């Protein structure tokens, strides 16, 4: 839940091809046509390809903080890690080689290092590689772009290093480095640089602190300074000797006083990934924006941007953000707010500015979006932000490639977000203006924080994925390739079976869930049992395993063109699963406020074990305090059901980019947060608010990003889940039957869960031991209304249910009514009453309770009404039906809770 920008300070710092007969692919043939107006090739954007035609392949998965990649014309893929490692993937050998480990300045605190790389635009003739890395020279820390020669034997000639350009940075700043490079068609090299400014002490707004001694807190000295190369995109022309000249058309002509002629774009916070469309020479980049989740006295909330520079220009930082929304002039010493900056005529009056004071007018971004939902671009979603600019694809109908992207994506600009794990294809009109965007591989992409993306010479996509968590050596940090299949697709084989464990002779009836995306394909099947040389060709065979053993059943599915897929399933013969059952004469759903014990019995049976070994029976009771109570799965007898809501909210957010459950990354482990605040009675409210508003200073200098898109109820549940971690008691082993104390909830908020767990591991039979585990959960008698399921004609409204009409209903499933005599509803009803029925099994089932309720006068005024329940035993699915047949019969209730009573 750390700031996308200050969490990832390196990110700131950190018709398609048709099918021929029989499904044979014809990659050079497309539903495309020349434009009647221009005669140019026009993509068939009316025929979007099926997502299942794209295949993602992992080429190498043993990386640590991968940064940038480049694909050579012969298919070799070069890429770097921040700590200094330089790799090459060899497509011929399908192997990755470590070519060199640069001794770069990659101090974790400052998050610099080997930040980027590119290859010469004429790499086939001039095998030069360019690296962007941090170095120190005579005590001065610099960002350097240097050129090396790649030898014919795939080694890097270290003696060939030629420094192209470098510039000093302030090393004490743990922020914003940029580090990306790209070429246009005229041998102009574009270089992105970050503003090298501390973002943590400006409350998520513009870091323009010009007080004496606060140099690194003032982005006016870098991004807003025309005489400084930081916070910019540079454009230089590199000759074959490794020297550079400044091409015409940059932002400041040569000789302009107090400016640097290398600057093409100024006013950047952290243009972490850039690209250049070689057909138009337009540069694109993702701009990672500031952290505030709300507008404030200093100015607008934070936005990330996708920018487009058709020509040189100023893009506003640190005076403007988003669609050129201005910040206020702000005195950090007196905390006084002055006039807004003027986007038509910005002026840099900072004493730290070494350049011209009058700046070029500001250009608006192409796309901009905040933490919350964007009104202009709602398809970008919500959450942490980390915008990165990717390549523009140009479909070549003459390219003989079986994997190239289809004509559908011709001229599409690919952009991506590191935090939100999506890739978008942006469409431009004939004037290269934004037209629309759509998600690329939204269902099957499984992107793991994409950090760089390029189009290979064969038209496939190559991507570096940083991995799930920031700042650690992720297992899922990898190099991947995405290929398109325009022709016949391989089938998907899938074995199905109800019985996979049993005693010999074991007869298993196999099901077949295989399918083919090419619907007309008739699949052929071959099954292999017990190492048979010839397979069974039936679609759903039955086979008898006559000897004990462990068998791998193999199903192959083959289409008419010969493409095949294989699935396997393990069958274990010679043992059966033991049976474990937990019984109680007490209520099986609830513990009651005055309840002191639970009577239980664990029954164990096993066909192979003549005598049940009591040492292998494990019974334990745990009490999990302060668990989130609005969980719709109350009928599930699983531990996870007791805290699924908070856990699922965290899993669906950007929290895991910065936090792990038990290990530190850029943010503290959840278990450490739990330990720190376990005795703080105000922690839940305080941390729930902090998730929404963001902040820093508790766990170090890295800031937590704001999450204004989350409600207070949602963040409260997230905190409850976090606070439950690391606090689970280790329960003592219990006997198989008896009475166990239920005293843990006495004196607490009684909102925990008792989890009784019983397991048995058998003797193994003729093969290997098998274990069966059963759990039994007891919850408090009060159920929050929003835990309900099967809502009909009513809705969740924060922590309550509302919007009920006549015949509206909701369900609570799996409720044990043994010993229950009634329920109490806590409700609000502004100006009309109604009747609540409880029915079993369905909304039209048997009525076991009826009660009318009256008005309370205001939706915020709550009352209690008790309803008797007919004596009923066992677990029931309960349906609560609202009745008011006469008008008005809408907006009947605001229901907060239902409490079951003995």
Residue, then its C-alpha position, 0 to 999 in steps of 0.5 A: x500500500x505504499x506510494x506507487x511513485x515513492x514506493x517504487x522510487x526507481x520507477x520514479x527515480x522507479x480483421x485479423x488474419x483469416x484461417x484457410x481450409x483445414x485450419x492451416x495458417x497463412x500469416x501473410x494474408x489478412x483482412x486488410x485494405x488500402x485506404x480509399x483516401x490515401x491508398x495506405x494500408x489500414x488495419x482491420x480494427x472491426x475484427x478483434x482477434x480472440x484472446x486465446x490466439x495469443x500465447x505467453x511463453x516464459x523465456x527466462x524466469x531467474x531475474x532480480x529487478x529486471x529493468x530494460x530490454x532490446x531485441x536484435x534483428x536476429x532475435x537475440x534479446x538483451x536485458x539488464x538488472x538494476x544491480x548490474x547484470x547484463x544478459x542475452x537470451x539466445x533464441x537458437x539455443x533457447x538459453x540465457x547467458x550472463x554476459x557481464x556484471x557491471x560494477x555500478x552504483x546500485x545502493x539500495x537506499x538510492x535505487x540507482x544502478x544499471x537502469x536502462x539499455x538499448x542497441x544501435x539502430x543499425x545493430x546488424x552492421x554496427x553491433x553497439x550497445x548503450x547502457x544507462x548506469x550510475x557511476x562515481x568519478x572523483x567523488x561525484x555521482x553521475x548518470x552515464x550513457x556509455x557505448x560498448x561493442x558486442x563481439x561476434x562470439x557473444x561477448x561484450x568488449x569491455x575495452x570498447x567503452x565510449x562515454x556518450x554523455x553523463x550528468x551529475x545527480x544528487x546521490x542523497x536523493x532516493x527518488x526518480x532516475x528515469x533511465x530509458x532510451x529509444x531511437x528515431x529513424x534519424x539516429x537520434x537517441x532519446x534519453x529519459x531522466x528523472x527529477x532526482x528530487x525527494x518527494x516525501x515532504x511535500x504532502x504528495x503535492x509539488x516539491x517546490x521547497x526553495x528554503x535554504x538547505x533544502x536543495x534536494x526537495x526542490x524540483x525547480x532545480x531539475x525538472x523546471x530548470x532549462x539548464x539542467x538535464x534532470x527531469x527531461x527527455x533528451x534528444x541527441x544524434x550519436x555518430x558511429x564514433x560514439x560522439x554526439x551532436x544536437x539535432x535541430x528542433x530541440x526545445x532550446x536552440x543552440x546558444x540560447x542563454x541559460x539552457x541546455x540544447x540537448x533537452x527535447x522535453x522538459x517538465x518531467x517527474x519520472x519518465x520511466x519508460x519511453x518509446x519512439x514511433x520510428x514512422x513518425x518520430x513521435x516520442x511517447x512516455x509514461x509519467x509517474x505522478x505525485x502521491x496525494x489522493x485528494x485535492x488540497x490547499x497546495x493544488x490538485x491530487x496526483x495523476x499519472x500520465x501517458x504523454x506524446x510529444x510530436x515536437x519539443x515542449x514543456x510538460x509542466x512538472x513541478x508546476x502542473x500535473x494531469x491535464x495541466x492542472x496548476x499548483x499554487x505557489x507555496x511557501x514551505x516555511x510559512x505554509x502560506x498559499x499564493x497564486x496558481x502557476x500559469x500554464x501559458x506563461x510559467x516562471x521559475x523563480x527558485x533560487x536553485x534554478x540555474x537556468x532561464x526563469x521564463x519557461x515555455x508554455x505547458x503541453x497537456x498529456x494524452x491520457x491522465x488518471x488518478x488513484x480513483x476512477x478517472x472520469x475521462x478514462x474509466x477503463x484504466x481502473x483504480x488503485x496504485x499508479x505506475x504508467x509506462x510507455x511502450x512501443x507502437x506496432x506497425x503491421x507488415x503484410x510482407x513479413x513472413x512470420x507465424x507469430x507476428x501481431x495481427x493487422x488489428x493492432x496496426x499503428x496501436x500504441x501499447x502502454x502499460x501500468x506496473x502497479x495495475x498489471x494491465x497493458x492497453x492498446x491506444x488508437x490514434x487518428x490520422x493526425x496522431x491524436x488520441x482516439x480510444x484504448x482497449x485492454x490487451x490480453x485482459x483475461x489471459x495476460x497474467x502480467x507480473x508488473x511489466x517493466x519494459x516491453x518491445x516488439x521483436x523483428x518477427x512481430x512478437x511482443x517481448x516483455x520484462x516482468x519485475x515480479x509481484x513485490x517491489x524491492x525483492x528477488x521475486x520468483x516471478x521476475x522473468x523475460x516473456x514473449x507473447x506470440x499470435x497464432x492466426x491459424x489452427x489452434x492446438x486443442x486443450x486436453x483435460x482429464x476428469x475423474x470422480x475416483x482417484x484413490x481406492x483399493x485394487x481392483x479399482x475401476x475408474x470411469x474417466x470423463x473428458x473435458x477436452x476442447x478446441x477453440x476451433x469449433x469445427x475441429x473433431x478431436x481424436x483421443x488416446x488414453x494410456x494406463x499403466x504404461x501401456x504402449x498402445x492407447x485407448x481411443x474412446x473419449x470417456x473410457x473406463x479402466x480397472x487398476x488391478x494392482x496396487x501402485x501409483x499410476x499416471x494416466x495420460x490423455x492426448x487430444x489431437x486435432x485434424x491438423x495434428x496439433x496435440x495437447x496432453x493432460x495427466x492425472x495421478x491414480x493411487x491404488x492401495x489405500x483410501x482416505x480416512x474418514x474424519x467427522x466432528x460432532x457436537x450436541x451444541x449449536x454448530x454455527x454459533x458460540x453464545x456470549x455466556x457459553x463456557x464449553x463446547x462438547x465435541x467428539x471426533x470420530x475416525x475410521x479407515x478401511x486399511x487401519x484395523x486399529x486407529x492409532x490415537x497418536x495420529x489423531x490431532x485435535x486442536x482449538x484456536x480462537x482468532x480474535x477481531x475477525x472481519x464479520x462481513x463475510x458472505x461465506x458464513x456457512x463454510x466450515x473453513x478457517x479462511x471464511x472467517x477473514x476472507x473479506x479483508x484478505x480478498x480486498x488486499x489481494x485485489x488491491x496494490x498492497x502486495x506490490x509493497x508488502x508481504x505477509x511475513x517478510x519485508x520489502x519496500x514496506x513492512x511485513x503485515x505481521x510486523x504491522x500487527x505486532x506494532x499496533x496490537x495493543x493500540x485500541x485506536x489502530x483499526x480506525x487510524x490505519x483504515x484512514x491512513x490507507x485512504x489518505x496515504x502518508x509516511x514517516x512511521x516505517x521509514x522515508x517511503x510513503x504509503x500511497x493514497x487509496x481514495x477509491x476505497x471506502x472506509x468500510x473496505x479499509x477497516x476490513x483490510x486492517x482487521x485482516x492485517x491485525x489478525x496476522x501473527x496473533x494466532x495462538x498455538x493450540x494444545x493438542x486435545x483428546x478425541x472427545x470431551x468438553x473444551x473451554x470456550x473462554x477466549x471470547x469473554x471480555x473481548x468484542x466477541x467478534x472472533x471465531x473458534x476453529x476446531x480442527x481434527x485430522x488423521x494420517x493413516x498407516x499408508x495401506x499398500x502405497x503411502x499415507x493419506x491425511x484427512x482434515x476436517x474443521x468446525x467453526x463457531x462464530x458470534x451470534x450477531x451477523x452483520x447484514x452485509x454478510x448476506x447472500x442471494x440479494x433480491x431487489x435490495x442492495x448493500x449500502x456501506x455496512x448495511x442492507x437497504x433499498x428493499x421493496x415488497x417481496x425483496x429478500x436476502x439469505x443466510x445459509x448454513x445456519x444451525x437453528x438448534x437451541x435458537x428461539x428468536x432473532x433481533x433485527x437492528x434496523x432504521x426505517x425513516x417513514x414506513x414499516x413492513x414485515x419480515x418473514x424467515x423462510x427455510x430452503x427458499x424464498x417460498x419455503x416454510x415460514x418459521x418466523x414473522x414480525x412487523x417493524x415500525x418506523x424510527x423517523x430517520x435512516x440514522x435512527x436505529x431500533x431493535x425488534x425481536x422475532x420468535x422462531x419456531x423450534x427448528x433443528x439442524x442447519x438451514x438456508x434461511x431466506x429473509x423476506x420483506x412484505x409490504x403489499x400496499x403503497x408506498x412499498x419501496x425503500x423499506x429498511x436500513x438493516x444493520x444486523x441480525x442477532x440469533x438468540x437462545 
